[in-house]
């Protein structure tokens, strides 16, 4: 004897699950987008603004590097590249170059963080959503007055309704 009981459920108003791979793909295109997709708005904002700010910093320091190298070091280095003044300007240009590299590598690091965090955030969001659905289903079953008791020798299922 097999009895199948089903409940008609409406999924309207319930949050849908998100794809962890979809979140990573979005973050690969634009840092933070995958985190927004996974409902991690704060982390998404940090990733987007952080990567953007670091890339702007890299552009600014690239311009500063080019200015010092082309306008200060190169004219002096044409005559005497080993002079004290040429080495001074070369070191100034080199500092700007290193700072630009720092900004670029840090931006890549924030972008990589965005990829990882969007994957983890999507999985955490899905786990939380499933747990909340389970809790809501248990509350609905409890309202029906269904009693379930399982022992090693028995399986009892009953409906209790008070009038």
N, C-alpha and C positions, 0 to 999 in steps of 0.2 A: 504494500500500500504506500503510495507516494502522494503527499499533499504539498502543493506549491502555493505559497502565499506571496502576493506582491502588493506593493504600495505604489500608487501613482504619485509621483513627485514632480513638482514644478521647480525648475532650476532658475527661475526668474529671481533676480535680486541676490543670488548667491555668486560669490566671486569665482571666476574660472581659474584654472591652473595655468601656469606659464611654462614655456619650454626653456629649460636651462641652456640648450644649444642655441635657441633663438636669442636668448639674452647675451650669450657670448658673441654671436654673430653681430648683433647690434652694437655691442661695445667695441668690436673690432673696427666697425665703420666710424663710430664716433664715441669717444670715451664718455661713459656715464649713461648713454642711451640704454644699454642693457640693464643697468641698475634702475633706471626709471621704469622700464618694462617690467622688472621684477618687484616693483613697488618699494624700492629702496631709494626714496627721493633725496634724502640727505647725502648718502654716499654718492649718488649720481651727480648731485650738484658739486660736491667736492672734486670728483674726478673730472668733470667737464671744466669747471673753473680752474682747477689746478693745472691740468694739461694745457689749457689755453693760456694761462698766465706764464707758464714755463716756456711755451713756444714764443710768446711775445718777448719775453726776456732774452731768449736766444736770438731773435731777430734784432733786437736793440743792441745786444753785445756784438753781433756780427757786423753791424754798421759801425760801431765804435772801433772794432778790430780793423776793419778796412780803412777807416779814416786815419787811424794812427799809423798803420803799416804803409799805406799809399802816400800820405801827405807828410809824415814826419820821418819814418824810418827809410823808405825807399830813396828819397832824394839824397840823403846823407850817405846811405850804403853804396850808392853808385860810385862815389868818390873814394870812400875808405870804409869798407864794411866792418873792419876790426876796430874802428875808433871808439873811444869811450862814449861819445854822444850817440853813435849808431847803435851800440850795444844797449844803452839806456832806453832808446826808443823801441828797439827790438823787444826788450823785456816788457815794456808797457804794452806793446801789441800782443805779445805772448800771453800776458795776464788776461787780456780780453778774450783771446782765443780759448784759453782754458776755461774761463767763465762761461763762454758760449757752449763748450762741450759739456760742462756740468749741467747747464739748463737743458740741453738736448737729451742727455742720458737720463736725467731725472724725469723729464717728460715721458720718455719711453717707459720708465719704471712705473709712473703713475698710470699710464695706459695699460701696462701689463697687470697692475693691481686691479684696474677696472674690469679687465677680462675675467680674472679669477673671482673677484667679488661679485660680479654679475651672475656667474655660474652658481656660486655658493648661495647668494641671495635668492635666486630663483628656486633652488631646492628648499631653502628654509621657508620661503613663502608658500610653496606647495605643501610642505609638511604641516605648517600652521593651518592652512586652509583645510587640509584633510582632517586634521584633528578637530577643528571647529565644526566641520560637517558631521563627524562622528558624535561629538557632544550633542549637537542639535538633533541628530537622529535618535540618540538615546533618550533625550528629553521628550521627543514625539512618541516614542514607544512607551515611555513611562506614563504619559498622559492617556494612552489607550488602556492602561490597566492590565498589561500583559505581565504575567508572572512566569519566570523561567527558573527551574531548579534542576540542577544536574548532580547526581550522586554516582558512585561507581556502578550501581545496579539499576538506576532509574533515570529517566528523563521526563520531567514533568513540565507541561506547558498549560497554562490556564489563563482565562480572562476573568478579571475581577472588576465588577462595576457596582458602585454603591448608588442607591436611589434614595 
